[in-house]
Amino acid sequence: MSKLNLNEFEGHTPGPWTYNNQEGREIWKCLFNGECFTDPSTYGGPGYEEVVIATMASLPEGEDFPEEEFTTMMANKALMAAAPDLLAEIERLHKGIEDLLGYDGMLDLLYIVGLLEEEEEE
């Protein structure tokens, strides 16, 4: 199991992020007059803007795109677009554990489940 340092994610582009359900490669943040939004009725209208967050690898040129690869690509895009929400949930759970157990108790629990390693004494 990997160990997450949530501090690495400070300053990321806030969500929500979105993607299209076609073969497009972009993950983006939709803005309407500079504000984040998720109302599809404003897509493409005045004040609408898509800010690209990430671009996936190119699709194979001139080849059929197998259904299995398309399904995998769409799942990857959905997972990437969900990143801000997943991070918020992890932070919420960390806070809940800390509130329940206290800071030292939370650290003990993270050591037990292997998400933190104890520092070696010199």
N, C-alpha and C positions, 0 to 999 in steps of 0.2 A: 504494500500500500504506500502510495506516495505521501510525502509530507507537504502540506500547503503553508506557505507564508502569505497570509492575507494582505500584509503590507505591500507586497509586490504589485497589487492591483489598484492601489491608491492612485487617483487621477485618471482612471479609464473614462472613456466616453460614456456618460450615463445612458441607461436604457429608457424606453424599450428599443431594442434593435429588431429589425425585421428582414425578410427575404421574400423573393417571389417563389411561386410554386412551379416555375418553368425551369428551363436549363440555364438561366442566367447565373452568373458566378458571384454576384456581390451580396454582401451582408451590409445593410445600411441602417442609418438612423433617419427617420422621417421628421422633417421640420415643417411647420406651417407658421409663417411670419416669425421665424426664429425660435418658436416654441416646439417642443417635442409633442407629437400627437400620434394617435393610432386610428383616427377616423378615416376609413377608406373613401368616404364621399368627397374628401378634399384632394385626393390623389390627382396630380396633374393640373390642379387649378391654380389661380393666381396666389402667390405666396408659398406655394408648395416647393419643397426642396428635399432631395435625397442626398445625405452625406455618407459616402462610402466608408465603412469601418474596415472591411477586409474583402479580399477577392480570392476566390478559390482557384485552384489550378485549372488550366485550360482543358477544355474537352478535346478528345482526339479529333483531329481534322480529317474529314473525308471518310470516316469510319462510322459504322452503325454503333449506336450507343446502347449497349445491352441493358435490359430492364433492371437487372441486379445492380449494375454500376450506378444507374440513375437513382434507384432506391437508396443506395448507400450515400450518394452525393446529397440527396434531399435530407436524409437523416443527419448528416454532418452539418448542413446549413442550418437546420433547426436547432441542433445542439449549440452551434456557435452563436446564433441569434439569441438563444436563451441565457447566454453567459451572465449578463447583468442580473437577471432574476435568480439564477443559481447562486451567484455570489451573495446576493442579498439574503437568500435563505440560509446559507452557511453562516453568515454573520449573525442572523437572528438566532440560530441554534446555539452558536457559541455564547451569545449574550444570555440566552435562557439557561444554559448549563452554568455559566458564571454566576448568574443571579441565584440559582438553586444551590450550588455547591460552594460559592465563593471562589475567588481567583485561585487560591492555592489548591482547592479541591478540583477545579477545572483542569489545572496543570497536571495534577495527579492522574485524573481520568485520561487526559491526552497521552500521558506516558504509558498508561496501562494498555490503551488500544493501539499504541504504536504510531501516533501522529506526531509525537515529539520524542526526541532523543535526549537523555540526560547529558549535560555537559560533563566532560571528563575533568577531574581535578588534576592540577599540575603539581 
